[in-house]
Amino acid sequence: MSERLNNRKNDELRKIEIIKGYTKHALGSVLISFGDTKVIVTASVEEGKPKWMDKEDSRGWLTAEYSLLPASTNTRTSRERSKVSGRTHEIQRLIGRSLRACVDLTKLGERTITIDADVIQADGGTRCASICGGFVALKIAVDKLMAEGLIEENPIKEEIGAVSVGVVEGELKTDLDYSEDSNADVDSNIVLTKSGKIIEFQTTSEKEPLEKSALDEIYYRAFSAIKEIISKY
């Protein structure tokens, strides 16, 4: 068995910390850390829905934005001012659809919730940390809306979580840091509900094609990890 940083076992998560109410103005906010990956995630609420939605549509909406801040990596990342990169666009869409999957938008009323995930330090798994932090920020915002009587019923259908799983040096490992992720033969980013329903199952083999049995093993490894993550919410 190859040695991992901090002597982690192959099925062991990095240390997870969640600081709620991290910023002052957003209705929901957290600083979430997966090891050395740190993301500030906020949930902002605006009255009204996007212009592209039909006027007769009584649903609300939830969307997401994601950004790697300039000093979040070992070489400075330029700010994406006028146009986001393909990678950023992909991650924003992943965060948004993952969180919409756990929300009954009809119970939001005609309002829009925007999840902003700003990575202040990146060491692998930023999209998974953003989804987990996004759910916590969303829940904080929803609880406040309900307390203020702005929504009558809880729109959150079930808790969700996300984790990376990969094959590194022939071994299945959970919650990859950057050094593992950049050398993985198989890389998976998985989003599940607390009960194990699949929202997203992104898996890529960099070398040999995978047998279906390997996907089953990756799923169960992720399910166990996500249950542990959700317990920390």
C-alpha positions as a printed Julia matrix, in Angstrom:
233×3 Matrix{Float64}:
   0.0    0.0     0.0
   1.45   3.38   -1.02
   1.76   5.98    1.72
  -0.56   9.01    1.71
   0.05  12.44    3.18
  -0.58  12.49    6.94
  -0.67   8.67    6.84
  -4.28   8.67    5.66
  -5.85   5.29    4.93
  -7.07   4.78    1.37
 -10.72   5.14    2.42
 -10.08   8.05    4.81
 -11.2   11.62    4.17
  -8.97  14.59    4.71
  -9.76  16.7     7.78
 -13.01  18.55    7.11
 -13.81  21.85    8.79
 -16.97  23.9     8.25
 -17.23  27.42    9.69
 -20.79  28.69    9.32
 -21.72  32.37    9.12
 -18.27  33.18    7.75
 -19.31  36.39    5.98
 -21.64  39.14    7.16
 -23.94  40.05    4.29
 -24.89  36.82    2.51
 -27.99  35.08    3.84
 -25.95  31.86    4.13
 -22.18  31.49    4.18
 -19.46  28.99    5.12
 -15.74  28.5     4.94
 -15.28  24.83    4.11
 -11.95  23.03    4.21
 -11.04  19.61    2.85
  -7.46  19.36    4.05
  -5.59  22.22    2.37
  -8.44  22.97   -0.03
 -10.4   25.94    1.31
 -13.49  27.49   -0.26
 -15.68  30.4     0.83
 -19.25  29.63   -0.24
 -22.17  32.05    0.05
 -25.89  31.84   -0.72
 -27.5   35.12   -1.78
 -31.24  35.53   -2.28
 -32.95  37.94   -4.67
 -36.65  38.47   -5.23
 -37.68  37.6    -8.77
 -36.67  34.88  -11.19
 -34.47  34.92  -14.3
 -35.89  36.69  -17.36
 -35.61  33.54  -19.46
 -38.17  31.74  -17.26
 -41.77  31.75  -18.46
 -43.93  34.32  -16.66
 -46.47  31.61  -15.92
 -43.81  29.42  -14.3
 -44.24  29.68  -10.53
 -40.89  28.09   -9.7
 -37.94  29.88   -8.2
 -34.4   29.29   -9.42
 -30.99  28.32   -8.08
 -27.73  28.98   -9.89
 -24.02  28.95   -9.07
 -20.79  30.75   -9.82
 -17.28  29.41   -9.14
 -13.89  31.02   -9.12
 -10.29  30.16   -8.35
  -8.87  33.26   -6.68
  -5.47  34.48   -7.94
  -3.29  33.15   -5.11
  -5.23  29.92   -4.59
  -2.67  27.81   -6.49
   1.13  27.65   -6.48
   1.26  29.88   -9.56
  -1.01  32.92   -9.76
  -4.36  32.28  -11.45
  -5.57  35.26  -13.51
  -9.03  36.6   -12.71
 -11.69  35.64  -15.23
 -13.19  39.08  -15.79
 -14.96  39.1   -19.14
 -15.23  35.41  -20.04
 -14.95  32.3   -17.9
 -12.86  29.33  -18.98
 -14.39  26.05  -20.09
 -13.31  24.43  -16.82
 -14.94  27.15  -14.72
 -18.14  26.98  -16.77
 -18.28  23.19  -16.34
 -17.8   23.42  -12.56
 -20.4   26.19  -12.18
 -22.95  24.09  -14.04
 -22.07  21.04  -11.92
 -22.58  22.95   -8.66
 -25.84  24.46   -9.85
 -27.46  21.29  -11.13
 -26.27  19.29   -8.1
 -27.98  21.7    -5.71
 -31.11  22.06   -7.85
 -31.46  18.27   -7.7
 -32.09  18.45   -3.96
 -34.5   21.4    -4.03
 -38.2   21.63   -4.87
 -38.06  24.9    -6.79
 -41.84  25.37   -6.58
 -41.48  25.9    -2.82
 -38.96  28.73   -3.23
 -41.53  31.13   -4.64
 -40.47  33.54   -7.37
 -36.99  34.23   -6.06
 -33.45  33.33   -7.1
 -30.73  31.83   -4.92
 -27.16  32.27   -6.16
 -24.4   30.09   -4.74
 -20.95  31.67   -5.04
 -17.95  29.4    -4.47
 -14.61  31.19   -4.26
 -11.58  28.94   -3.86
  -9.0   30.68   -1.68
  -6.66  27.67   -1.54
  -6.65  24.71   -3.92
  -5.23  21.26   -3.22
  -7.56  19.01   -5.18
 -11.3   18.4    -4.87
 -12.38  22.04   -5.18
 -15.61  21.21   -7.01
 -16.6   18.63   -4.4
 -15.83  21.01   -1.53
 -17.83  23.73   -3.32
 -20.88  21.47   -3.63
 -20.72  20.44    0.03
 -20.2   24.03    1.16
 -22.92  25.13   -1.23
 -25.42  22.79    0.37
 -24.59  24.05    3.87
 -24.85  27.71    2.78
 -28.13  26.92    1.0
 -29.57  25.26    4.1
 -28.63  28.25    6.27
 -30.33  30.6     3.8
 -33.45  28.43    3.56
 -33.74  28.19    7.36
 -33.65  32.0     7.56
 -36.26  32.4     4.82
 -38.54  30.02    6.68
 -37.94  31.77   10.02
 -38.89  35.07    8.39
 -42.05  33.54    6.93
 -40.94  34.2     3.34
 -41.37  30.54    2.41
 -43.84  28.21    4.06
 -42.36  24.77    3.41
 -38.79  23.55    3.41
 -37.8   23.2    -0.27
 -34.81  20.96    0.47
 -35.79  17.39   -0.34
 -32.66  15.61    0.92
 -29.13  16.4     1.98
 -26.41  15.91   -0.62
 -22.64  15.61   -0.61
 -19.77  15.19   -3.05
 -16.38  13.49   -2.97
 -13.57  12.47   -5.3
 -12.47   8.86   -5.62
  -9.62   7.66   -7.79
  -7.22   4.89   -8.63
  -3.65   5.98   -7.86
  -0.73   3.59   -8.28
  -3.22   0.74   -8.62
  -5.05   1.52   -5.38
  -8.55   2.96   -4.86
  -8.32   6.15   -2.81
 -10.92   8.52   -1.37
 -10.81  12.34   -1.4
  -7.76  12.92   -3.56
  -5.42  15.82   -2.91
  -3.7   17.51   -5.84
  -0.65  15.26   -5.89
  -2.91  12.19   -6.1
  -5.42  13.69   -8.51
  -2.72  14.77  -10.97
  -1.32  11.22  -11.07
  -4.57   9.24  -10.98
  -5.21   6.44  -13.48
  -8.94   6.78  -12.77
 -10.57   9.98  -11.54
 -14.15  10.22  -10.26
 -16.19  13.11   -8.9
 -19.39  11.82   -7.36
 -22.45  13.64   -6.01
 -25.0   11.61   -4.03
 -27.98  12.18   -1.8
 -27.78  11.05    1.8
 -29.76   7.91    0.88
 -27.32   7.1    -1.92
 -29.2    8.29   -5.0
 -26.89   9.42   -7.79
 -26.92  13.06   -8.87
 -23.6   13.06  -10.7
 -21.11  10.28  -11.43
 -18.19  11.68  -13.4
 -15.58   8.97  -14.03
 -12.66   9.02  -16.44
 -10.05   6.35  -17.05
  -6.72   7.81  -18.1
  -5.28   4.42  -19.08
  -7.08   1.08  -19.31
 -10.89   0.9   -19.7
 -12.79   0.1   -16.52
 -14.85  -2.98  -15.74
 -18.36  -2.3   -14.42
 -17.37  -3.95  -11.11
 -14.85  -1.12  -10.62
 -17.64   1.44  -10.93
 -19.62  -0.41   -8.28
 -16.64  -0.32   -5.95
 -16.11   3.41   -6.59
 -19.8    4.06   -5.88
 -19.79   2.27   -2.52
 -16.55   3.96   -1.5
 -18.08   7.35   -2.35
 -21.37   6.55   -0.6
 -19.57   5.72    2.63
 -17.49   8.92    2.43
 -20.46  11.14    1.6
 -22.45   9.85    4.56
 -19.51  10.84    6.76
 -19.3   14.27    5.12
 -23.01  14.93    5.6
 -22.72  14.0     9.29
 -20.44  17.04    9.68
 -23.04  19.51    8.35
